[in-house]
Amino acid sequence: MEYRRLGKTGLQVSALSLGSWITFGKQIEDNIAERLMAIAYERGVNFFDNAEIYARGQSEIVMGKILKKMNWERSSWLVSSKVFWGDGGKKPNQTGLNRKHVFEACHAALRRLQVDYLDLYFCHRPDKKTPVEETVWVMNHLIAQGKILYWGTSEWSVQEIMEAHMVARENRLIGPVMEQPQYNMFHREKVEVEFSQIYKTVGLGTTIWSPLYSGLLTDKYLDQFPKDSRMSLAGFEWLRERNLTPAHVEKVRALHGLAKDMGTSLPKLAVAWCVQNPNVSTAILGASKPEQLEETLESLDVLPLLTPEVNERIEGILDNKPVPPEY
């Protein structure tokens, strides 16, 4: 396993990590979740990603029980939560980034995960109804109280991130040190172009999600639609409509052929392609079966195969390289 600094912080995070979105507490049984976490930890993964909204809190409960049972040294792993959507409640102050919800959501996550502190705490989306000053202050209060160690954002724009940093700088507070954006072969603009300057200016770290584009960057959608996939779940029709387009499938077919020519698999190629970006601190893997995770945990072995010639072939297939703005 390779370990990278989370942005400009001194925190080291495994280049591959494990996330629980859709799977834990929803798609898979708890014993499978336990096996996945054990496999990941044994292979050097030190970061487990979660959120209050995942399975409406049940995902954190499942992960917390596993962490308690495994009894790994607390100093050897990192766990996260995210705040914004709430855990199912729809009444005022049960969602958003206001001081009350952030404070209560943090303590709820601590209880569910059975930990004394969160290593990483993300603002899951920007909140247009709450002043950013309020959010920056409450995150710093939680840091001061020892409830969280680092805070960051997820799916914020560069302008929103920089506004938080301006508030932090003016008040001598800690700004967001990491962002969790979607990044994969089909979703590139934010990581490759929009954030290009703030990697240098504020030292932003990234914990990217969906490196396999919710499973499309595998071979399972090439010939049929598997009934046990996340895109077949009720309530995730939007995911299927967005990802599973004829144009995407045609490109996946070509990438699958390239991976075979290289002597590897498409999932490993797709994850390695993300991780080769030096601005990716960690790629969050998802899996519903142990064999899926065992495969993608070998993705770092593909990095030496990503020669300039291979990357050029990939770009030729994707035909979607973002164009930086002219200054």
C-alpha positions in Angstrom: 0.0 0.0 0.0 1.1 3.5 -0.7 0.4 6.4 1.7 0.0 10.0 0.8 -0.2 13.2 2.8 -3.7 14.6 2.9 -3.1 17.9 1.1 -0.6 20.0 3.0 -1.5 18.4 6.4 0.9 15.9 8.0 -1.8 13.2 8.0 -1.0 10.1 5.9 -3.9 8.3 4.2 -3.7 5.1 2.2 -3.9 5.7 -1.6 -6.9 3.3 -1.6 -9.6 3.5 1.0 -13.0 1.9 1.7 -16.4 3.6 1.6 -19.8 2.4 2.7 -22.2 4.4 0.5 -25.2 2.2 -0.6 -23.6 -1.0 0.6 -23.3 -1.0 4.5 -26.6 -1.3 6.2 -28.5 -1.4 2.9 -27.2 -3.6 0.0 -25.1 -6.1 1.9 -25.3 -8.2 5.1 -23.3 -7.1 8.1 -21.0 -10.1 8.0 -20.0 -9.2 4.4 -19.3 -5.6 5.5 -17.1 -7.0 8.3 -15.2 -9.2 5.8 -14.7 -6.2 3.5 -13.2 -4.1 6.2 -11.0 -6.9 7.4 -9.6 -7.4 3.8 -9.1 -3.7 3.4 -7.2 -3.3 6.7 -5.1 -6.4 6.1 -4.0 -4.9 2.7 -3.0 -1.6 4.3 -6.1 0.5 4.0 -6.2 3.0 6.9 -9.2 5.2 5.9 -12.9 4.2 6.2 -15.4 6.7 4.8 -19.0 7.2 6.0 -21.8 9.8 6.4 -24.8 10.5 8.5 -27.2 10.0 5.5 -25.8 6.6 4.4 -28.7 4.1 5.1 -30.0 6.9 7.4 -27.4 6.3 10.0 -27.4 2.5 9.8 -24.2 2.5 7.8 -22.3 4.2 10.7 -23.9 1.8 13.2 -22.7 -1.2 11.1 -19.2 0.2 10.7 -19.0 1.2 14.4 -19.8 -2.4 15.5 -17.1 -3.8 13.2 -14.5 -1.3 14.4 -15.3 -2.2 18.0 -15.2 -5.9 17.3 -11.9 -5.8 15.4 -10.2 -3.9 18.2 -7.5 -2.5 15.9 -5.2 0.1 17.4 -7.1 3.4 17.1 -4.0 5.1 15.9 -3.8 2.8 12.9 -7.0 3.9 11.1 -9.0 6.9 10.2 -12.8 7.2 10.0 -15.0 9.9 8.6 -18.5 11.2 8.7 -20.3 13.8 6.7 -22.9 16.4 7.7 -25.7 18.1 5.7 -28.5 15.7 4.7 -29.3 14.5 8.2 -30.1 10.9 9.0 -33.7 10.9 7.8 -35.3 13.7 9.8 -37.0 16.5 7.8 -37.9 19.0 10.4 -36.1 22.4 10.7 -32.5 22.1 11.9 -32.3 18.4 11.2 -30.3 19.1 8.0 -27.9 21.7 6.7 -24.7 23.2 8.1 -26.1 25.4 10.8 -24.4 25.3 14.2 -27.1 23.2 15.8 -27.2 20.5 13.2 -23.5 20.3 12.7 -23.0 20.0 16.5 -25.8 17.4 17.0 -24.8 15.4 13.8 -21.2 15.1 15.0 -22.2 13.7 18.4 -24.7 11.3 16.7 -21.9 10.1 14.4 -19.6 9.6 17.4 -22.3 7.5 19.1 -23.1 5.4 16.0 -19.4 4.8 15.1 -18.5 4.2 18.8 -15.5 6.5 18.7 -14.3 9.4 20.8 -13.4 11.5 17.8 -13.7 11.6 14.0 -10.5 11.8 12.1 -12.2 13.6 9.1 -15.5 15.5 9.1 -16.9 16.7 5.8 -19.6 19.2 4.9 -21.5 17.0 2.5 -22.8 19.8 0.4 -22.7 23.6 0.5 -25.6 25.2 2.5 -27.0 28.3 0.8 -29.1 29.0 3.9 -26.3 29.1 6.4 -23.5 31.8 6.5 -20.2 30.1 5.8 -18.8 32.0 8.9 -21.2 29.9 11.1 -20.0 26.7 9.6 -16.3 27.5 9.8 -16.7 28.5 13.4 -18.6 25.4 14.5 -16.0 23.2 12.8 -13.3 24.9 14.7 -15.2 24.6 17.9 -15.4 20.8 17.3 -11.7 20.7 16.7 -11.0 22.6 19.9 -13.3 20.2 21.8 -11.3 17.2 20.4 -14.4 15.8 18.6 -12.9 16.1 15.1 -9.3 16.3 13.9 -9.6 17.7 10.3 -12.6 19.2 8.5 -13.3 19.5 4.8 -16.0 19.7 2.1 -17.7 17.5 -0.4 -18.9 18.7 -3.8 -18.2 22.3 -3.0 -17.1 24.7 -5.8 -13.7 26.3 -5.7 -15.3 29.6 -4.9 -17.1 28.2 -1.9 -14.0 26.5 -0.6 -12.0 29.7 -0.9 -14.7 31.7 0.8 -14.4 29.3 3.8 -10.6 29.8 3.8 -11.0 33.6 3.7 -13.2 33.4 6.8 -10.7 31.2 8.5 -7.8 33.4 7.7 -9.6 36.6 8.9 -10.4 34.9 12.2 -7.2 32.9 12.6 -9.2 29.6 12.3 -8.5 26.3 10.5 -10.0 26.2 7.0 -11.1 23.0 5.1 -8.1 20.9 4.3 -9.8 18.3 2.1 -12.5 18.0 -0.5 -14.4 14.8 -1.5 -15.3 15.2 -5.2 -16.5 12.6 -7.7 -13.6 11.7 -10.0 -13.3 9.1 -12.6 -12.7 8.6 -16.4 -16.1 10.2 -17.1 -16.2 12.9 -14.5 -13.0 15.0 -14.6 -13.6 18.8 -14.8 -13.6 19.6 -11.1 -10.5 17.7 -10.0 -8.4 18.4 -13.1 -9.3 22.0 -13.9 -11.5 23.7 -11.3 -9.3 22.9 -8.3 -6.0 23.2 -10.2 -4.8 26.3 -8.4 -6.0 25.6 -4.9 -3.9 22.4 -4.7 -1.0 24.9 -4.6 -2.5 27.9 -2.7 -4.3 26.2 0.2 -2.8 22.7 -0.2 -6.2 21.0 -0.8 -6.3 17.2 -0.3 -8.8 15.0 -2.1 -10.6 11.9 -1.1 -12.3 11.0 -4.4 -15.4 9.0 -4.7 -16.8 6.8 -7.5 -13.5 5.9 -9.3 -15.5 3.1 -11.1 -18.4 5.5 -11.9 -20.7 3.4 -9.7 -19.6 0.2 -11.3 -19.9 1.2 -14.9 -16.1 1.0 -15.3 -16.2 -2.8 -15.0 -17.4 -5.5 -17.4 -20.7 -6.3 -15.7 -22.8 -3.8 -17.8 -21.4 -4.7 -21.2 -23.7 -7.5 -22.1 -26.5 -7.5 -19.5 -28.0 -5.6 -16.5 -27.1 -7.4 -13.3 -30.0 -7.4 -10.8 -27.7 -7.2 -7.7 -25.9 -4.0 -8.8 -26.3 -0.7 -7.1 -27.8 0.8 -10.2 -30.7 -1.7 -9.9 -31.6 -0.6 -6.4 -34.9 1.2 -5.9 -34.4 4.9 -5.5 -31.3 4.9 -7.6 -32.9 5.3 -11.0 -31.2 8.6 -11.4 -27.9 6.9 -11.2 -28.8 4.4 -13.9 -30.1 7.2 -16.2 -27.0 9.3 -15.7 -24.3 6.7 -16.0 -25.7 3.8 -18.2 -25.8 5.6 -21.5 -25.0 3.9 -24.9 -22.1 6.3 -25.4 -20.6 5.4 -22.0 -21.1 1.7 -22.6 -19.3 1.9 -26.0 -16.3 3.6 -24.4 -16.3 1.1 -21.5 -16.2 -1.7 -24.1 -13.1 -0.1 -25.7 -11.4 0.4 -22.3 -12.1 -3.2 -21.4 -10.3 -4.3 -24.6 -7.4 -2.0 -23.7 -7.2 -3.5 -20.2 -7.1 -7.0 -21.7 -4.2 -6.0 -24.0 -2.3 -4.7 -20.9 -2.9 -8.0 -19.1 -5.1 -6.4 -16.4 -8.7 -5.8 -15.7 -10.8 -2.7 -16.4 -11.6 -2.0 -12.7 -7.9 -2.0 -11.8 -7.1 0.2 -14.8 -9.8 2.6 -13.9 -8.8 3.0 -10.3 -5.1 3.2 -11.2 -5.9 5.9 -13.8 -7.4 8.0 -10.9 -4.6 7.4 -8.5 -1.9 8.4 -11.0 -3.2 12.0 -10.5 -0.8 13.4 -7.9 -3.6 15.6 -6.5 -5.6 12.5 -5.5 -4.9 11.8 -1.9 -7.0 8.6 -1.8 -9.5 6.9 -4.0 -12.5 5.5 -2.1 -13.4 2.0 -3.2 -16.8 0.5 -2.9 -17.7 -3.2 -3.0 -20.6 -5.5 -2.3 -18.5 -8.7 -2.6 -15.1 -9.6 -1.2 -13.7 -10.6 -4.6 -14.5 -7.2 -6.0 -12.5 -5.4 -3.3 -9.6 -7.9 -3.5 -9.4 -7.1 -7.2 -9.5 -3.3 -6.9 -7.0 -3.3 -4.0 -4.5 -4.6 -6.6 -4.9 -1.4 -8.6 -1.6 0.1 -7.5 0.2 -2.7 -9.4 -1.1 -1.2 -12.6 0.5 2.2 -12.1 3.8 1.2 -13.8 1.8 0.2 -16.9 0.3 3.6 -17.3 3.0 4.9 -19.8 2.5 8.0 -21.8 1.5 5.8 -24.7 -1.1 4.0 -22.7 -2.5 7.3 -21.3 -2.7 8.6 -24.9 -4.7 5.6 -25.9 -7.1 6.1 -22.9 -7.5 9.8 -23.9 -8.3 8.7 -27.4 -11.1 6.4 -26.2 -12.5 8.9 -23.6 -12.3 12.0 -25.8 -13.3 14.1 -22.9 -10.1 15.8 -21.6 -11.0 19.0 -19.8 -9.6 22.2 -21.3 -8.1 24.6 -18.8 -9.3 28.2 -19.1 -7.1 30.7 -20.8 -5.8 33.4 -18.4 
